[in-house]
Amino acid sequence: MSADPALPPHAYVPGQTPRHPEGAFDTLRDTARAGMSAEALADSAAFRAGLKYLEGEFFWEAHEVLEPVWMALPERSPERHLVQALIQLANARLKARMNRPRAVARLGAIVAGHLGACRAAGGGAVVMGQALAGLEAEARRLAGARQG
């Protein structure tokens, strides 16, 4: 495993901060390719950066680098559902930052649905190093966000 990817210079929030230059994340995105195993994808710089960006509140950026991981995973696999849940979680957190509670609630329900599909597809308590219980709790919290 290589060194952890660095955080971006700023978090992009549509309408609030500047967008990153086109291709800014291509080097990371290129570390996730079709034909890689779920284990290799979990160790890819793209996946590790996506997790780090989520934790660091770089939500738009997390979506950018997790997308090729999701695309490289087999259809209907627990891993693919998990990564889709992480992408939508990033989207929900971004919408929270943008003060869009109805979108947060809608996306929280989508996250919960992907996590349910992850379990239904055979995912255990931990998928790609991620504990599902904590993600499920956050999905429930987001889905219950004020519809104001």
C-alpha positions in Angstrom: 0.0 0.0 0.0 1.3 3.4 -0.9 1.2 6.6 1.1 -2.1 8.2 1.9 -3.3 10.7 -0.7 -3.1 14.3 0.2 -6.2 16.4 0.9 -7.2 18.8 -1.9 -6.4 22.5 -1.4 -10.1 23.3 -0.7 -13.5 21.7 -0.6 -15.7 22.4 -3.6 -19.2 23.5 -2.6 -21.3 24.4 -5.6 -22.2 28.1 -5.5 -19.9 28.8 -2.6 -16.3 27.8 -3.5 -14.3 27.5 -6.8 -14.5 24.2 -8.7 -11.3 22.2 -9.0 -9.6 22.3 -12.4 -10.7 19.7 -14.9 -8.7 16.5 -14.4 -7.5 17.5 -10.9 -8.3 14.0 -9.6 -7.5 11.9 -12.7 -4.3 10.4 -11.2 -6.3 9.1 -8.2 -9.3 8.0 -10.4 -7.0 6.0 -12.6 -5.9 3.7 -9.7 -9.4 2.0 -9.9 -9.8 0.0 -13.1 -12.1 -2.6 -14.5 -10.9 -6.1 -13.8 -9.4 -5.3 -10.4 -10.6 -7.5 -7.5 -12.6 -6.0 -4.7 -9.6 -6.4 -2.5 -7.4 -4.5 -4.9 -10.0 -1.8 -5.3 -10.3 -1.5 -1.5 -6.5 -0.9 -1.4 -6.5 1.5 -4.4 -5.5 5.2 -3.9 -8.9 6.1 -5.3 -10.8 4.3 -2.5 -8.4 5.3 0.2 -8.7 8.9 -0.9 -12.5 8.7 -1.0 -12.6 7.6 2.6 -10.0 10.2 3.7 -12.0 12.9 1.8 -15.2 11.9 3.4 -13.6 12.1 6.9 -12.0 15.4 6.0 -15.3 16.9 4.8 -14.3 17.0 1.1 -17.6 15.6 0.0 -17.7 16.6 -3.7 -14.1 15.3 -4.0 -14.9 12.0 -2.3 -17.7 11.4 -4.9 -15.2 12.2 -7.7 -12.6 9.6 -6.6 -15.1 6.9 -5.4 -17.0 6.8 -8.7 -14.4 4.8 -10.7 -14.2 2.3 -7.8 -17.9 1.8 -7.9 -17.8 1.4 -11.7 -15.1 -1.2 -11.5 -16.9 -3.5 -9.1 -19.2 -6.3 -10.2 -22.9 -5.5 -10.6 -25.1 -6.4 -7.6 -22.0 -7.2 -5.4 -21.9 -6.2 -1.8 -18.9 -4.1 -2.5 -20.6 -2.2 -5.3 -23.6 -1.4 -3.1 -21.2 -0.3 -0.3 -19.4 2.1 -2.6 -22.6 3.5 -4.0 -23.7 4.1 -0.4 -20.5 6.0 0.3 -21.0 8.1 -2.8 -24.5 9.0 -1.8 -23.4 9.6 1.8 -20.9 12.1 0.4 -23.7 13.7 -1.6 -25.9 13.9 1.5 -23.2 15.5 3.6 -22.6 18.0 0.8 -26.3 18.9 0.6 -26.2 19.4 4.4 -23.4 21.8 4.0 -25.5 23.6 1.4 -28.5 23.8 3.8 -30.7 21.5 1.7 -32.4 19.4 4.4 -35.0 17.8 2.0 -32.2 16.6 -0.2 -30.3 15.3 2.8 -33.3 13.2 3.9 -33.9 11.9 0.4 -30.2 10.9 0.1 -30.1 9.4 3.6 -32.9 7.0 2.5 -30.9 6.2 -0.7 -27.8 5.4 1.4 -29.9 3.1 3.7 -31.3 1.3 0.6 -27.8 0.7 -0.8 -26.6 -0.6 2.6 -29.6 -2.9 2.8 -28.8 -4.2 -0.7 -25.2 -4.6 0.4 -26.4 -6.9 3.2 -28.9 -8.7 0.9 -26.1 -9.4 -1.6 -24.1 -11.2 1.1 -22.2 -8.4 2.8 -21.2 -9.1 6.3 -20.7 -6.7 9.2 -17.6 -5.2 7.4 -17.3 -4.7 3.7 -14.1 -3.3 2.1 -13.0 -2.4 5.6 -16.1 -0.4 6.4 -18.4 -1.3 9.3 -21.9 -1.3 8.0 -23.6 -0.7 11.4 -22.1 2.8 11.7 -23.0 3.7 8.2 -26.6 2.4 8.7 -26.9 4.5 11.8 -25.8 7.6 9.9 -28.2 6.8 7.0 -31.1 6.6 9.5 -30.1 9.9 11.0 -29.8 11.6 7.6 -33.1 10.1 6.4 -34.8 11.6 9.4 -33.4 15.1 8.7 -36.0 17.8 8.8 -38.0 18.0 5.6 -38.4 21.8 6.3 
